[in-house]
Each structure stands twice: as structure tokens, then as C-alpha cells.
Amino acid sequence: MGSPVRVLAEATPATRDRYVDLLRVASLAAVVLGHWLMAAVTPDGVGNLLAVVPALQPLTWLLQVMPVFFFVGGFAHALSYRSLLRKRPEGSTDSVYAAFLRARLQRLLRPTMVFVLVWGAAALLIQLLGGGGGLTGVTLRLVTQPLWFIGIYLAMVAFTPPLLRLHERYGWGAFAGLAGAAAAVDVLRFAAGVPYVDFLNFAFVWLAVHQLGFLRADGRLGVGPALPDLRRPALLAGGGLVGAVALVAFGPYPLSMVGMPGEKVSNMAPPTLALLCHGLWLVGAVELLRAPAARLLARPRAWRTVVAANGVAMTAFLWHLTAMLGVYGAMLALDVPLPEPATAAWWAQTPLRLAVAAALTAVLVAAFRTFERPTAPATPPATAPGTGSAPLAALGATLCLLGVLGLSMVGFAGLLEGRTALLIAVPVSAPAAVAATLCGWLLVERAGRARGAR
């Protein structure tokens, strides 16, 4: 009997789009590598290498690959929701939504809640013992920042059914509507100075990229497994790249596609039209690479590697900053010199730091990977549970979204002092954010759990 990974790999249906799995893993790996490379840690604190060496900012046009992950998410969500619709009993559309939310959020929230609870307990203990200064305090603030991505992804899952219906009715028009709304928001923001309107682009920009995944699921990006037509992805890549370059060159948009400390305008928070164009060129580019990647993934060893990586990708993403900051903390504790960022000595030390961070991440993955294991496939209830499950699931998803986003902003520093951060215009504390996420998850579980006939 083979290993679980080998068994899973060999059981892969011939109809599965393996390239999507590769894109999911590769996009998260690029984010992890980008975070490790950009961290410029000194005894005085944590900075950003891109701020120290602005000439490196064009690299963000390659390393900022979150649009690819959200694009892949749209593809997967469309297939998953349609599969549940086909299996539903008569009159149970309400329960399908709840089952869909539970299925999509389970593998996401289980490892996330373990991460949150472990770090919350550690932060409380550290601060009760009088710690929390220096690099430790910075770590308590930083480790939760990547959770913003999970919060946005939660919103995409929650909005999948209505946006999928829009896609099925209007096709490219639904994407164009979201992209046009993102452009209108930037006009109101930069030309008219309307306050708070920019936050709408957290929805419009990322949901527009997500909508491209629906188009791919229906074969409307022009690239199919049997007869690839590269014209549309080439147009997406070229048009997106030209648009992003023009907006950065002639508009109010910065060069970096990630947030920079001290910037008045960020392409990331909130997202901008320039970031949407960046997403278009990335989506077009990865679709152009689909055929050679498919040939590679037909090899058993390559596919087993992707299967293994997919099984731990979220756990690695959650803990990679913990590993990186742990490496720097150990260096400071052992009086290992930390060269000035971007100097020759700093670059010479980089491969070793990355190798140790990767090894420590592997240890953390081994410790927590069990919480990312998938459970039984989602099915709607055998009989329609009546109205109410969908609103309950939607409420739970909203609480999870607000809790995770709030925690990404406030962090775990200042727990005993009641530190808060503004989520749009609402102050939120770490305990409140954790409580909202837990309550939301329980509501989604309750609404989506299959129930037999009474």
C-alpha cells in the first residue's frame, strides 16, 4: 500500500484540471518567498527591503501574485457550487448555500482558528510575564497581518452564488461591471476626494479577479485542454500590463504592487484600478503557460509534489511569518550579527536565513498539518431543512469576515492594554475579533451540517 499522497495522486480523475492546483500552490509559495525576502530586520525593528532599495519595487509585478490565487478560487468555487446544485433534493436551494459555505470555509478556518488560538494564548502569557517589547512586540503585531487575505477570500466564498448567477446571465458583462465600478471608485477617490469610498474596492477589485475564475470554469478565457486559443489570454496579459504601466506612469498610483511604509497611496490597501490591471496581466500570463504546465503535471512525480504541497499550503502560509521572525529572534538571542539591509553582507546571509526559515516552517507544518486535512465531501441535506439555513450561514460568514479582517489589523500586541484598530470606521480589539470569528464559524457549521429527515 502506498503513501497517502501517492494514493491521492493516483486516484486523480482524468477530468481534473491539475494546472489549477499548481497555480494555487505556486501563488502561495510566491507570497511566502516575497515576505521572507522583503523583511529587513535590524535590532531596532522590522522594515521593508523595498523601501530601503526602491529600485527593487518592479519585482512586485512578479511577486504580487495574490490575484492568481483569487482567480483560481473563482474557478474552484464555481465548480463546487454547481456540483452541490446538481446533487440537491427538490426545493433545497437554501440548504445548498449553507452546505457550500461550510464546505469551502472548513479547510480554511480550521487551521486559521488553531493559529489564532495558539498565538492568542502565547501573546497573553508573554504579556502577563511582562514581555512584549522589542522584536517580540513587533512579532505580536505582524504575525496576524497575512490574515487579511483569508478575510477577503471568505467574502469571495460568501458572494459566489449571486455573482455566479450574474456570470451565467451576463458573462463578460458581469466582469466588466465590477471592473467599471472599481474604476469609478478610483475616480471618486482621486478626482473628487470622496472620503471612505476607496474601501469599496476591497470588494470590486478582488471580486472582478474572482469573476475571471468563473469565465475560466466555462472555458471563456479562450484556452481549452483540446484546442488552445491563446488570443484572449494574450490580450488579457498585454492589455493588463499596458494599463498598469500607463496608470502608474501617468496616474496617482505608486510603482509597488504591495503596500509600502509611509506611502500616502497604496495599490493594496485599499486595492486600486492599477492592481486590477496587474491582476489581468497575471491571469493572462498564467493562462498562456497552461499547455506546457499540463505536460509537466502529466508526470507522476511532478503531480505527487503538487498534491503533497496542496495538502499543507494553508498551514505553511499561516505559520511562515512565525518561522521567519523566529529565525531573526534566535539570531538576536545568540548575538549573531544582523548586517544592514541590502548590504553585501546582508545579501550573503540571505540564503542561510531563507533555508532556516524554510526548515522551521516545515517543523510548524508537521505540528499543525492535521487541522488542514479535508473532511467528508459536502452534500446538501437529504431533505430540505426549510428556510433559514442560508441567512444563518451568511451571518456566520459575515462575522468570520469581520473577525479575521479585524485581527489582521489589530494583532496581538497590547492585549492587556485593550489595544484597538479601526476596521473601516469601527474600533476592534483582538479578543472581540477572535470571538466574532469563532461565533461565525459555529453558525456556518450549524447551518451547513447535513440533516436527515425528522
C-alpha positions in Angstrom: 0.0 0.0 0.0 1.4 3.4 -1.0 1.7 6.6 0.9 -1.4 8.8 1.3 0.0 11.3 -1.2 0.7 8.6 -3.8 -2.8 7.1 -3.3 -4.4 10.5 -3.8 -2.3 11.3 -6.8 -3.0 8.0 -8.5 -6.7 8.4 -7.8 -6.9 11.8 -9.5 -9.7 11.8 -12.1 -8.6 12.3 -15.7 -11.0 15.3 -15.9 -9.3 17.2 -13.1 -7.6 20.4 -14.1 -4.2 19.9 -12.5 -2.9 23.2 -13.5 -5.3 25.0 -11.1 -3.8 23.0 -8.2 -0.3 24.1 -9.3 -1.4 27.7 -9.5 -2.8 27.6 -6.0 0.4 26.2 -4.5 2.7 28.4 -6.6 0.9 31.6 -5.7 1.0 30.9 -2.0 4.7 29.9 -2.3 5.5 33.2 -4.1 3.8 35.2 -1.3 5.8 33.3 1.3 9.1 33.9 -0.5 8.2 37.5 -1.1 7.6 38.1 2.6 10.8 36.4 3.6 12.8 38.5 1.1 11.2 41.8 1.9 11.7 41.6 5.6 14.6 44.0 6.6 15.1 43.2 10.3 17.6 45.2 12.5 18.0 45.4 16.2 15.8 48.5 16.0 12.8 46.9 14.4 11.4 45.4 11.2 11.5 47.4 7.9 10.8 46.7 4.2 13.6 46.0 1.8 11.6 47.7 -1.0 11.7 50.9 1.0 15.5 50.5 1.5 16.1 49.8 -2.1 13.3 51.4 -4.2 14.9 50.1 -7.4 13.6 46.6 -6.4 10.0 47.6 -6.4 9.4 46.4 -10.0 9.9 42.9 -8.6 6.5 43.2 -7.0 5.0 43.0 -10.5 6.1 39.3 -10.4 5.9 38.5 -6.7 2.5 40.1 -6.0 0.5 37.0 -7.1 -2.5 37.2 -4.8 -4.7 37.9 -7.9 -3.8 34.5 -9.2 -4.9 32.8 -6.0 -8.3 34.6 -6.1 -8.7 33.8 -9.8 -8.1 30.1 -9.0 -10.6 30.5 -6.2 -13.3 31.7 -8.6 -12.7 28.6 -10.8 -12.9 26.2 -7.8 -15.9 27.9 -6.2 -17.9 27.8 -9.5 -17.3 24.0 -9.9 -18.0 23.3 -6.2 -21.3 25.3 -6.0 -22.6 23.8 -9.3 -21.8 20.3 -8.1 -23.8 20.8 -4.9 -26.7 22.2 -7.0 -26.8 19.1 -9.1 -27.0 16.9 -6.0 -29.6 18.9 -4.2 -33.0 17.4 -3.4 -36.1 19.2 -4.7 -36.7 22.6 -3.1 -33.4 22.8 -1.0 -31.6 25.6 -2.7 -31.5 27.4 0.7 -29.6 24.5 2.2 -27.2 24.3 -0.7 -25.8 27.7 0.1 -25.2 26.7 3.7 -23.6 23.4 2.7 -21.4 25.3 0.2 -20.2 27.8 2.8 -19.4 25.1 5.3 -17.5 23.0 2.8 -15.4 25.9 1.4 -14.8 27.5 4.8 -13.9 24.4 6.8 -10.4 23.7 5.4 -9.8 27.5 5.6 -11.0 28.2 9.1 -9.9 25.1 11.0 -6.1 25.8 10.5 -6.7 29.5 10.9 -8.5 29.2 14.2 -5.8 26.9 15.5 -3.2 29.5 14.5 -5.2 32.3 16.2 -5.8 30.4 19.4 -2.2 29.3 19.7 -0.8 32.8 19.1 -3.5 34.4 21.3 -2.6 32.2 24.3 1.1 32.8 23.7 0.6 36.5 23.4 -1.4 36.6 26.7 1.2 34.6 28.5 4.1 36.8 27.2 2.4 40.0 28.3 1.4 38.6 31.7 5.0 37.8 32.3 6.0 41.4 31.4 7.3 40.8 27.9 6.1 42.2 24.6 8.8 44.7 23.9 11.4 44.8 21.1 11.2 42.2 18.4 8.6 40.2 20.4 6.2 43.1 20.4 6.7 43.6 16.6 6.1 39.9 16.1 2.8 40.1 18.0 1.7 42.8 15.7 2.9 41.3 12.5 2.1 37.6 12.6 -1.6 38.2 12.1 -1.2 40.6 9.1 -1.5 37.9 6.4 -5.0 37.1 7.7 -6.3 39.9 5.5 -6.1 37.5 2.6 -8.2 35.0 4.4 -10.8 37.6 5.2 -11.1 38.7 1.5 -11.3 35.0 0.5 -14.2 34.5 2.9 -16.1 37.3 1.2 -15.5 35.7 -2.2 -16.9 32.4 -1.0 -20.0 34.2 0.5 -20.7 36.1 -2.7 -20.1 33.2 -5.1 -23.8 32.1 -5.6 -25.2 35.6 -6.6 -22.1 36.5 -8.6 -22.2 33.1 -10.4 -25.8 33.8 -11.4 -24.7 37.2 -12.7 -21.9 35.5 -14.6 -24.3 32.9 -16.1 -26.6 35.7 -17.3 -24.1 38.3 -18.5 -20.8 36.5 -18.9 -18.0 39.1 -19.6 -20.5 41.8 -18.8 -20.5 40.9 -15.1 -16.7 41.2 -15.0 -16.9 44.5 -16.9 -19.5 45.8 -14.4 -17.2 45.1 -11.4 -14.1 46.5 -13.2 -16.1 49.6 -14.2 -17.2 50.0 -10.6 -13.6 49.8 -9.4 -12.6 52.5 -11.9 -15.5 54.7 -10.8 -14.4 54.3 -7.1 -10.8 55.5 -8.0 -12.3 58.5 -9.9 -14.3 59.4 -6.9 -11.3 58.9 -4.6 -8.6 60.7 -6.5 -10.5 63.2 -8.6 -13.4 64.1 -6.3 -11.8 63.4 -3.0 -14.8 61.5 -1.7 -13.9 60.0 1.7 -14.2 56.3 2.6 -15.3 55.4 -1.0 -11.9 53.7 -1.6 -12.8 50.9 0.8 -15.4 49.7 -1.8 -12.5 48.5 -3.9 -11.7 45.8 -1.4 -14.9 44.2 -3.0 -14.9 45.5 -6.6 -11.2 44.8 -7.4 -10.9 41.3 -5.8 -14.3 40.2 -6.9 -13.6 41.2 -10.5 -10.5 39.0 -10.4 -12.6 36.2 -8.8 -15.1 36.6 -11.7 -12.3 35.7 -14.2 -12.2 32.3 -12.5 -15.9 31.8 -13.4 -15.1 32.6 -17.0 -12.3 30.1 -17.0 -14.6 27.5 -15.5 -16.9 27.9 -18.5 -14.0 27.9 -21.0 -14.5 31.5 -21.9 -10.9 32.7 -21.5 -10.1 31.0 -24.8 -7.8 28.2 -23.5 -9.1 24.7 -23.6 -7.3 21.4 -23.0 -8.0 20.1 -26.5 -7.8 23.2 -28.7 -6.0 26.1 -27.1 -6.6 29.6 -28.4 -4.0 31.9 -27.0 -5.5 35.1 -28.4 -7.7 36.0 -25.4 -5.2 35.3 -22.7 -2.6 37.2 -24.7 -5.0 40.1 -25.0 -5.6 40.0 -21.2 -1.9 39.9 -20.4 -0.9 42.6 -22.9 -3.9 44.9 -22.1 -3.5 44.5 -18.4 0.2 45.2 -18.5 -0.2 48.3 -20.7 -3.0 49.5 -18.5 -1.0 49.0 -15.3 2.1 50.7 -16.8 0.0 53.7 -18.0 -1.8 54.1 -14.7 1.5 54.1 -12.7 3.3 56.4 -15.2 0.6 59.0 -15.6 -1.8 58.5 -12.7 -1.6 58.8 -8.9 -0.6 55.2 -8.4 2.7 54.0 -6.9 5.1 51.7 -8.6 5.0 49.0 -6.0 2.1 46.5 -6.2 2.4 45.8 -2.4 2.0 48.3 0.4 4.9 50.4 1.4 5.5 52.0 4.8 4.8 55.7 4.8 3.1 55.8 1.4 0.1 58.2 1.0 -1.3 55.9 -1.7 -1.1 52.1 -1.7 -2.1 49.8 -4.5 -3.1 47.2 -2.0 -4.9 48.8 0.9 -7.4 49.6 -0.5 -6.8 48.0 -3.9 -6.7 50.2 -6.9 -7.5 50.1 -10.6 -3.8 49.7 -11.2 -3.8 46.5 -9.1 -6.8 45.2 -11.1 -4.8 45.8 -14.3 -1.9 44.0 -12.7 -4.2 41.1 -11.9 -5.4 41.0 -15.6 -1.9 40.7 -16.9 -1.0 37.9 -14.4 -4.1 35.9 -15.2 -3.4 36.2 -18.9 0.2 35.3 -18.4 -0.5 32.1 -16.4 -3.1 31.0 -18.9 -0.5 31.3 -21.7 1.6 28.9 -19.7 -1.2 26.3 -19.3 -0.2 23.9 -22.1 3.5 23.4 -21.1 2.5 23.1 -17.4 -0.1 20.5 -18.2 2.6 18.4 -19.9 4.8 18.7 -16.8 1.9 17.7 -14.5 1.2 14.6 -16.5 4.4 13.2 -15.0 3.6 11.2 -11.8 6.4 12.7 -9.7 5.5 16.3 -10.5 1.9 15.7 -9.8 2.6 14.0 -6.5 4.7 17.0 -5.4 1.7 19.3 -6.2 -0.7 17.0 -4.3 1.6 17.0 -1.3 2.1 20.7 -1.3 -1.7 21.4 -1.6 -2.3 19.4 1.5 -0.3 21.8 3.7 -0.3 25.0 1.7 -2.6 26.9 4.0 -0.8 25.8 7.2 2.5 26.9 5.7 1.1 30.2 4.7 -0.3 30.8 8.2 2.9 30.0 10.0 5.6 31.3 7.6 5.9 34.7 9.3 6.2 33.0 12.7 9.1 31.0 11.3 10.8 34.0 9.7 10.6 36.2 12.8 11.7 33.2 14.9 14.9 33.0 12.9 15.6 36.6 13.5 14.7 36.3 17.2 17.2 33.4 17.5 19.9 35.4 15.8 19.4 38.3 18.2 19.3 36.0 21.2 22.6 34.3 20.1 24.2 37.7 19.3 24.6 36.7 15.6 25.3 40.0 13.8 22.5 41.4 11.7 24.0 43.3 8.8 22.4 46.5 7.5 19.7 45.5 4.9 20.7 45.5 1.3 24.4 45.5 2.0 26.7 42.8 0.6 26.9 41.1 4.0 23.1 41.1 4.2 22.7 39.5 0.8 25.4 36.9 1.6 23.5 35.9 4.7 20.1 35.7 2.9 20.3 32.1 1.6 21.1 30.8 5.0 18.2 32.8 6.6 15.8 31.5 4.0 16.9 27.9 4.4 16.5 28.1 8.2 13.1 29.8 7.9 12.0 27.1 5.4 13.1 24.3 7.8 11.3 25.9 10.8 8.2 26.3 8.7 8.4 22.6 7.8 8.5 21.8 11.6 5.5 24.0 12.2 3.6 22.4 9.3 4.4 18.9 10.7 2.9 20.1 14.1 -0.3 21.6 12.7 -1.0 20.0 9.4 -3.6 17.7 10.8 -6.0 20.6 11.1 -5.9 21.1 7.3 -6.9 17.6 6.4 -10.2 17.6 4.4 -13.3 16.1 5.9 -16.0 14.2 4.1 -17.2 15.8 0.9 -20.0 18.3 1.2 -23.5 17.2 0.4 -26.8 19.1 0.8 -29.2 17.7 3.4 -31.1 14.6 2.3 -34.3 16.5 2.8 -34.8 20.3 2.6 -34.3 21.8 6.1 -36.7 24.7 5.3 -35.8 28.3 5.1 -33.4 29.9 7.4 -30.2 28.0 6.9 -28.9 30.3 4.2 -29.4 33.5 6.3 -27.7 31.8 9.3 -24.8 30.8 7.2 -24.5 34.3 5.7 -24.5 35.8 9.1 -21.8 33.4 10.2 -19.6 34.2 7.2 -20.0 37.9 7.9 -18.9 37.5 11.4 -15.9 35.4 10.3 -15.0 38.0 7.7 -15.1 40.9 10.1 -13.3 39.0 12.8 -10.5 37.8 10.6 -10.0 41.3 9.0 -10.1 42.9 12.4 -7.5 40.6 13.8 -5.2 41.2 10.8 -5.3 44.9 11.7 -5.0 44.9 15.4 -2.7 42.0 16.0 -1.9 40.5 19.5 0.2 43.3 20.9 -1.3 45.3 23.7 -3.8 42.7 24.7 -3.7 43.7 28.4 -3.9 47.4 27.5 -7.0 46.9 25.4 -5.4 47.9 22.1 -7.8 48.5 19.2 -7.6 49.2 15.5 -10.1 50.8 13.1 -11.8 48.4 10.8 -13.1 51.0 8.3 -14.7 53.2 11.0 -15.3 50.7 13.8 -12.7 50.1 16.6 -12.0 46.4 17.1 -9.8 44.6 19.7 -8.1 41.2 19.4 -10.5 39.4 21.8 -13.5 40.8 20.0 -12.1 39.8 16.7 -11.4 36.2 17.9 -14.9 35.9 19.4 -16.6 37.1 16.2 -14.6 34.6 14.1 -15.4 31.7 16.5 -19.1 32.6 16.7 -19.3 33.0 12.9 -17.6 29.6 12.3 -20.1 27.9 14.7 -23.0 29.5 12.9 -21.7 28.3 9.5 -21.2 24.8 10.9 -24.7 24.7 12.3 -26.3 26.0 9.2 -24.4 23.8 6.8 -24.3 20.5 8.6 -26.3 17.9 6.8 -29.5 16.8 8.5 -31.6 13.8 7.7 -35.4 13.6 7.7 -37.0 14.3 11.1 
